[in-house]
Amino acid sequence: MIIGLEVHVSLPTKTKLFCSCSTAASEPNSSVCPVCMGFPGAKPMLNSEALRIAVSIAEALRCKISERVSFVRKVYFYPDLPKSFQITQLYEPVGKDGLVECYDGSVVRIRRIQLEEDPARIIKAEDYSLLDFNRSGMPLVEIVTEPDIKSEESLRAFITELMSILYYLGVDIEGEIKTDLNISMAGERVEVKNITGIKNMIDAARYEVRRQSKIIEGGGSVISETRSYVEAKKETVSTREKETDEEYGFIAEPDLTWYDTKGITRIEPVYADKIAEGYAKEYGIDKKVVLDLIMYDRDALRLIERTKGAFGMKTIINGIEIVKKYGDIGSEQAFKRLLDFLQNGGYVDAAAFEKIKKGEKVEGNVIDMKKIIDEARLLLNDKVKEDYKKNPKAINFVIGKIAAKYKMNPRDVAEIVKRIIDG
């Protein structure tokens, strides 16, 4: 199985890519003008902030940045495209030849990153369709990978890593990010268009692998075509034969000039995976635990950076998990009070959390470690220890019982229990 992706990301600008219409309108067709409606004679003008974000994304994905960029017209006919062409990039995109190092150890090369406009939104009813041109002209970045993804696990790792990098660049990953999935089992490439969401992308890939494998095993040939993903049925359906670049009739965009990228200020990238790996090595903690906390949470990363060294890393992680459970801690000072309380043997429930947040004294919430160890030893009888050798999950009931009784982090209890078993 060989997979390549085209990921379409909406950029967080206040105005559209080639006009001054707002990107924040909600009422259909309330944020439109002659440019984004494609009226004859209307002239586009590039949004410099969109170009800055696009260049920052390309640099974060380790691409070679083009010294100057240009635009082309991609010609096709569809109701959501009033001009009958889309302004995009081809010959001089924002960046080329990048790569993403994923948390599973795989590396996915980036072929190119290009800036382009979004078409309008088609809202389909039972026997008619509506068009909302608020989306027409919205700034997009298209990230095109090489066909380097060889498994479902690597597909998930890549898109998770990519979303984290985009998140730290300020791109709204909760918004509508669409992917085109290019997948091949035996040479011929099938493209599944406009898949929304990571789960749908994984499900579409899984279905397409099964479908193509079945054709090949039956002695048939896979046809190169474009398909659509039907979320309700979790399957893909054929829509048309695959287009070629020649069919799109690319021509240079005469209303836009060349744009220099050399003087553009970049947004500093953050690689959560590398940061988590560094913490794991320096503090002897599980990398995955840290990565799960900071992958899409800049506040968690900030709290770690501000308190490491003053408190134990396990205490800090425990503190962040408590904040995620009970809500905003309010201030950095309140978080330090929480860490101080935890480091001195305190356990935190909802009432204690609110008191710590307000700076009030908490009484009675102190862990008697000797009592916990004695209780764990009683529960860890010879049969449980013997079962543990065959199945490590055999001690989970002990961990759960103590964690619930003493309101402790199950991971901390697990460490105590394993130390008792190991003598």
C-alpha positions as CSV (number, residue, x, y, z in Angstrom):
1,M,0.0,0.0,0.0
2,I,1.3,3.4,-1.0
3,I,-0.4,6.6,0.1
4,G,0.2,10.3,-0.7
5,L,-1.9,13.1,0.6
6,E,-3.0,16.6,-0.4
7,V,-4.0,18.4,2.7
8,H,-6.0,21.7,2.4
9,V,-5.7,24.0,5.3
10,S,-7.7,27.2,5.9
11,L,-5.5,30.1,7.0
12,P,-6.4,32.3,10.0
13,T,-6.5,35.7,8.2
14,K,-9.1,38.4,8.8
15,T,-9.8,38.9,5.1
16,K,-9.9,36.7,2.0
17,L,-7.0,35.8,-0.2
18,F,-7.5,38.3,-3.1
19,C,-10.0,40.8,-1.7
20,S,-10.9,42.7,1.5
21,C,-14.1,40.7,2.4
22,S,-14.2,39.4,5.9
23,T,-13.5,35.7,6.6
24,A,-15.7,35.7,9.7
25,A,-19.2,36.2,8.2
26,S,-21.8,33.6,9.2
27,E,-25.0,34.7,7.2
28,P,-24.8,33.1,3.7
29,N,-23.6,35.4,0.9
30,S,-23.1,38.3,3.3
31,S,-19.3,38.7,2.8
32,V,-18.9,38.9,-1.0
33,C,-17.6,41.4,-3.6
34,P,-17.0,41.5,-7.3
35,V,-13.6,39.8,-6.9
36,C,-14.7,36.8,-4.9
37,M,-17.9,36.5,-6.9
38,G,-15.8,36.4,-10.1
39,F,-17.4,39.4,-11.8
40,P,-15.8,40.4,-15.2
41,G,-13.1,43.0,-14.8
42,A,-12.6,42.5,-11.1
43,K,-8.9,42.6,-10.2
44,P,-7.5,40.4,-7.4
45,M,-4.9,41.7,-4.9
46,L,-2.8,39.3,-2.7
47,N,-3.3,39.2,1.1
48,S,0.3,39.6,2.4
49,E,-0.6,38.0,5.8
50,A,-1.8,34.8,4.0
51,L,1.6,34.7,2.2
52,R,3.4,35.1,5.5
53,I,1.6,32.2,7.1
54,A,2.0,30.0,4.0
55,V,5.8,30.7,4.0
56,S,5.9,29.9,7.8
57,I,4.2,26.6,7.2
58,A,6.6,25.7,4.4
59,E,9.6,26.6,6.6
60,A,8.1,24.6,9.6
61,L,7.8,21.6,7.2
62,R,11.5,22.1,6.3
63,C,10.8,23.1,2.7
64,K,13.0,25.0,0.4
65,I,11.3,28.4,0.2
66,S,10.9,29.9,-3.3
67,E,12.6,33.3,-3.5
68,R,9.6,34.6,-5.4
69,V,6.2,33.0,-6.0
70,S,3.7,33.3,-8.8
71,F,0.1,32.3,-9.5
72,V,-1.7,30.4,-12.2
73,R,-5.3,29.8,-13.3
74,K,-6.6,26.2,-12.9
75,V,-9.5,26.0,-15.3
76,Y,-12.5,23.8,-14.7
77,F,-16.2,24.2,-14.7
78,Y,-18.3,23.6,-11.5
79,P,-21.1,25.6,-9.9
80,D,-18.9,26.6,-6.9
81,L,-16.4,28.4,-9.2
82,P,-18.0,31.5,-10.7
83,K,-14.9,32.5,-12.7
84,S,-14.6,28.9,-14.1
85,F,-11.0,28.9,-12.9
86,Q,-9.3,28.7,-9.5
87,I,-6.3,30.9,-8.7
88,T,-3.6,28.6,-7.4
89,Q,0.2,27.9,-7.8
90,L,2.1,25.6,-10.0
91,Y,5.5,26.6,-11.3
92,E,6.8,28.6,-8.3
93,P,4.8,27.5,-5.2
94,V,5.6,28.8,-1.7
95,G,7.9,25.8,-0.9
96,K,9.2,22.5,-2.2
97,D,11.1,19.4,-1.0
98,G,10.3,19.4,2.7
99,L,9.8,16.6,5.2
100,V,7.9,15.7,8.4
101,E,9.5,13.5,11.0
102,C,6.7,11.6,12.7
103,Y,6.5,10.3,16.3
104,D,6.5,6.7,15.1
105,G,9.9,7.2,13.5
106,S,8.6,7.4,9.9
107,V,9.5,10.3,7.6
108,V,7.1,11.7,5.0
109,R,8.6,14.0,2.3
110,I,6.7,17.1,1.3
111,R,6.6,17.6,-2.5
112,R,5.3,21.2,-2.4
113,I,3.2,23.7,-0.5
114,Q,1.1,26.1,-2.5
115,L,-1.3,29.0,-1.7
116,E,-4.7,29.1,-3.4
117,E,-8.3,30.3,-3.1
118,D,-11.2,28.2,-1.8
119,P,-14.2,27.8,-4.0
120,A,-17.8,28.6,-2.8
121,R,-19.7,26.2,-0.6
122,I,-22.4,23.9,-2.2
123,I,-25.2,23.0,0.1
124,K,-27.1,20.1,-1.4
125,A,-30.8,19.4,-0.7
126,E,-32.9,16.5,-1.9
127,D,-33.7,18.0,-5.4
128,Y,-31.8,21.2,-5.5
129,S,-28.5,22.9,-4.4
130,L,-27.7,26.2,-2.8
131,L,-24.4,28.2,-3.2
132,D,-22.8,30.2,-0.4
133,F,-20.1,32.5,-1.7
134,N,-18.8,33.5,1.7
135,R,-16.2,30.7,1.3
136,S,-15.3,31.8,-2.2
137,G,-11.8,33.3,-2.1
138,M,-10.9,32.1,1.4
139,P,-7.1,31.6,1.7
140,L,-6.0,27.9,1.6
141,V,-2.6,26.2,1.8
142,E,-2.4,22.9,0.0
143,I,0.3,20.6,1.4
144,V,1.2,17.8,-1.1
145,T,3.2,14.8,0.2
146,E,5.3,12.3,-1.7
147,P,3.8,8.7,-1.7
148,D,5.8,7.8,1.4
149,I,3.0,6.5,3.7
150,K,3.0,2.7,3.8
151,S,0.5,1.8,6.6
152,E,-2.5,3.0,8.5
153,E,-0.3,3.7,11.6
154,S,2.0,5.9,9.6
155,L,-0.9,7.7,8.1
156,R,-2.3,8.5,11.5
157,A,1.2,9.5,12.8
158,F,1.8,11.9,9.9
159,I,-1.5,13.7,10.1
160,T,-1.3,14.0,13.9
161,E,2.2,15.4,13.6
162,L,1.2,17.8,10.8
163,M,-1.9,19.1,12.8
164,S,0.3,19.8,15.8
165,I,2.8,21.8,13.8
166,L,-0.1,23.8,12.3
167,Y,-1.7,24.3,15.7
168,Y,1.5,25.9,17.1
169,L,1.7,28.2,14.0
170,G,-1.8,29.5,14.9
171,V,-3.8,27.6,12.3
172,D,-7.3,26.6,13.5
173,I,-7.0,22.8,13.3
174,E,-10.6,22.6,14.7
175,G,-11.8,24.1,11.5
176,E,-12.5,22.4,8.2
177,I,-9.3,20.7,7.1
178,K,-9.8,18.6,4.0
179,T,-7.6,15.9,2.5
180,D,-7.4,14.2,-0.9
181,L,-6.2,10.7,-0.5
182,N,-4.0,9.2,-3.3
183,I,-3.7,5.4,-2.8
184,S,-2.2,2.6,-4.8
185,M,-2.0,-1.1,-4.3
186,A,-0.7,-2.2,-7.6
187,G,0.6,0.7,-9.7
188,E,-2.6,2.5,-10.7
189,R,-3.4,5.6,-8.5
190,V,-6.9,6.2,-7.1
191,E,-7.7,9.6,-5.6
192,V,-10.4,10.0,-3.0
193,K,-11.4,13.7,-2.9
194,N,-12.6,16.1,-0.2
195,I,-12.4,14.0,3.0
196,T,-13.1,16.0,6.1
197,G,-11.5,15.0,9.4
198,I,-8.8,12.5,10.5
199,K,-11.3,9.7,11.3
200,N,-12.9,9.9,7.9
201,M,-9.5,9.9,6.3
202,I,-8.4,6.7,8.1
203,D,-11.8,5.0,7.4
204,A,-11.5,6.0,3.7
205,A,-8.0,4.6,3.4
206,R,-9.0,1.4,5.2
207,Y,-12.0,0.9,2.8
208,E,-9.9,1.7,-0.3
209,V,-7.2,-0.8,0.7
210,R,-9.8,-3.5,1.1
211,R,-11.6,-2.6,-2.2
212,Q,-8.4,-2.6,-4.3
213,S,-7.0,-5.7,-2.6
214,K,-10.2,-7.6,-3.5
215,I,-10.0,-6.5,-7.1
216,I,-6.4,-7.6,-7.4
217,E,-7.0,-10.9,-5.6
218,G,-9.8,-11.6,-8.1
219,G,-7.5,-11.1,-11.1
220,G,-8.9,-7.7,-12.0
221,S,-7.2,-4.4,-12.6
222,V,-7.6,-1.2,-10.5
223,I,-8.8,1.7,-12.6
224,S,-7.1,5.1,-12.2
225,E,-10.1,7.3,-11.1
226,T,-11.4,9.9,-8.8
227,R,-13.7,8.7,-6.0
228,S,-15.7,10.4,-3.2
229,Y,-16.0,9.2,0.4
230,V,-19.5,8.6,1.7
231,E,-19.3,9.1,5.5
232,A,-22.6,7.5,6.3
233,K,-21.6,4.2,4.6
234,K,-17.9,4.4,5.3
235,E,-17.1,3.6,1.7
236,T,-15.9,5.3,-1.5
237,V,-17.8,5.7,-4.7
238,S,-16.6,6.4,-8.2
239,T,-17.2,10.0,-9.5
240,R,-15.1,10.4,-12.6
241,E,-11.9,9.4,-14.4
242,K,-8.7,11.0,-13.0
243,E,-7.9,14.3,-14.6
244,T,-4.5,15.2,-15.9
245,D,-2.6,18.5,-15.6
246,E,-3.2,19.1,-19.3
247,E,-7.0,18.9,-18.8
248,Y,-6.9,21.7,-16.2
249,G,-5.4,24.1,-18.8
250,F,-3.1,25.9,-16.5
251,I,-2.1,29.4,-17.6
252,A,-0.2,32.2,-15.8
253,E,-2.5,34.5,-13.8
254,P,-2.2,37.8,-15.7
255,D,-3.7,40.0,-12.9
256,L,-1.1,39.0,-10.3
257,T,2.6,39.7,-10.4
258,W,5.6,37.8,-8.9
259,Y,6.0,38.2,-5.1
260,D,9.3,38.3,-3.2
261,T,9.5,36.1,-0.1
262,K,13.0,37.0,1.1
263,G,11.9,39.8,3.5
264,I,8.9,38.0,5.0
265,T,9.0,37.5,8.8
266,R,8.4,33.9,9.7
267,I,6.3,32.5,12.6
268,E,8.6,30.4,14.8
269,P,7.7,26.7,14.6
270,V,7.2,24.4,17.6
271,Y,7.8,20.6,17.3
272,A,5.9,19.0,20.2
273,D,7.3,15.6,19.4
274,K,10.9,16.8,19.7
275,I,10.1,18.7,22.9
276,A,8.5,15.6,24.5
277,E,11.4,13.5,23.5
278,G,13.8,15.9,25.1
279,Y,11.8,15.9,28.4
280,A,11.7,12.1,28.3
281,K,15.5,11.9,28.1
282,E,16.2,14.6,30.6
283,Y,13.7,13.6,33.3
284,G,13.3,9.9,32.7
285,I,9.6,10.1,32.0
286,D,7.4,8.5,29.4
287,K,7.5,10.5,26.2
288,K,4.0,9.6,25.2
289,V,2.6,11.0,28.4
290,V,4.2,14.4,27.8
291,L,3.3,14.3,24.1
292,D,-0.4,13.7,24.8
293,L,-0.4,16.7,27.1
294,I,1.3,19.2,24.8
295,M,0.5,18.0,21.3
296,Y,-2.4,20.5,20.9
297,D,-2.1,22.5,24.1
298,R,0.3,25.5,24.1
299,D,-0.9,26.4,27.7
300,A,0.3,23.0,29.0
301,L,3.7,23.6,27.3
302,R,4.0,27.0,28.8
303,L,3.2,25.7,32.3
304,I,5.9,23.1,31.9
305,E,8.5,25.6,30.6
306,R,7.7,28.0,33.5
307,T,7.9,25.4,36.3
308,K,10.5,22.8,35.3
309,G,13.4,22.8,37.6
310,A,11.4,24.3,40.5
311,F,9.2,21.2,40.8
312,G,9.6,17.5,39.8
313,M,8.5,16.8,36.3
314,K,6.1,14.0,37.4
315,T,4.5,16.5,39.8
316,I,4.2,19.1,36.9
317,I,2.6,16.5,34.6
318,N,0.2,15.4,37.4
319,G,-0.7,19.1,38.0
320,I,-1.5,19.7,34.3
321,E,-3.6,16.6,34.2
322,I,-5.6,17.9,37.2
323,V,-6.0,21.3,35.5
324,K,-7.3,19.5,32.4
325,K,-9.8,17.6,34.6
326,Y,-11.1,20.5,36.7
327,G,-10.7,23.5,34.4
328,D,-8.7,26.7,34.1
329,I,-6.3,27.2,37.1
330,G,-6.6,30.9,36.7
331,S,-3.0,32.0,36.9
332,E,0.6,30.7,36.9
333,Q,0.9,31.5,40.6
334,A,-2.1,29.4,41.4
335,F,-0.6,26.5,39.3
336,K,2.6,26.8,41.4
337,R,0.4,26.6,44.6
338,L,-1.1,23.4,43.1
339,L,2.3,21.9,42.4
340,D,3.6,22.8,45.9
341,F,0.5,21.1,47.4
342,L,1.0,17.9,45.3
343,Q,4.7,17.8,46.0
344,N,4.0,17.8,49.7
345,G,1.8,14.8,49.6
346,G,-1.6,16.4,48.9
347,Y,-4.3,15.0,46.7
348,V,-6.7,17.1,44.8
349,D,-10.4,16.8,44.3
350,A,-12.8,19.4,42.9
351,A,-13.2,21.2,46.3
352,A,-9.4,21.3,46.9
353,F,-8.8,22.6,43.4
354,E,-11.2,25.5,43.9
355,K,-9.5,26.4,47.2
356,I,-6.0,26.3,45.7
357,K,-7.2,28.4,42.8
358,K,-8.5,31.1,45.2
359,G,-5.4,30.9,47.4
360,E,-7.3,29.4,50.4
361,K,-5.8,26.8,52.7
362,V,-6.6,23.1,52.1
363,E,-6.8,20.8,55.1
364,G,-7.1,17.0,55.3
365,N,-6.2,16.2,51.7
366,V,-2.9,14.6,52.5
367,I,-1.8,11.2,51.3
368,D,-0.6,8.7,53.9
369,M,2.0,6.9,51.7
370,K,2.7,4.2,54.3
371,K,-1.0,3.4,54.6
372,I,-1.3,3.1,50.8
373,I,1.8,0.9,50.5
374,D,0.4,-1.4,53.2
375,E,-2.9,-1.6,51.5
376,A,-1.3,-2.4,48.1
377,R,0.7,-5.2,49.7
378,L,-2.4,-6.8,51.1
379,L,-4.2,-6.7,47.7
380,L,-1.1,-8.0,45.9
381,N,-1.4,-11.6,47.1
382,D,0.5,-14.5,45.6
383,K,-2.2,-15.3,43.0
384,V,-2.2,-11.7,41.7
385,K,1.6,-11.7,41.5
386,E,1.5,-15.0,39.6
387,D,-1.2,-13.7,37.2
388,Y,0.9,-10.5,36.7
389,K,3.8,-12.5,35.3
390,K,1.4,-13.9,32.6
391,N,-0.6,-10.7,32.0
392,P,0.6,-7.3,33.2
393,K,-3.0,-6.1,33.2
394,A,-3.8,-8.4,36.1
395,I,-2.8,-5.6,38.6
396,N,-5.1,-3.0,37.1
397,F,-7.9,-3.7,39.6
398,V,-5.4,-3.0,42.4
399,I,-4.3,0.2,40.8
400,G,-7.9,1.3,40.2
401,K,-9.1,0.5,43.7
402,I,-6.3,2.5,45.4
403,A,-6.5,5.4,42.9
404,A,-10.2,5.8,43.4
405,K,-10.1,5.5,47.2
406,Y,-7.2,8.0,47.7
407,K,-8.0,10.2,44.7
408,M,-4.6,9.6,43.3
409,N,-3.3,9.6,39.7
410,P,-3.5,6.0,38.5
411,R,-0.1,6.3,36.9
412,D,1.5,7.1,40.3
413,V,-0.3,4.2,41.9
414,A,0.9,1.9,39.1
415,E,4.5,2.9,39.8
416,I,4.1,2.1,43.5
417,V,2.4,-1.3,42.8
418,K,5.1,-2.3,40.3
419,R,7.9,-1.4,42.8
420,I,6.2,-3.6,45.5
421,I,6.0,-6.5,43.0
422,D,9.7,-6.0,42.1
423,G,10.6,-6.0,45.8
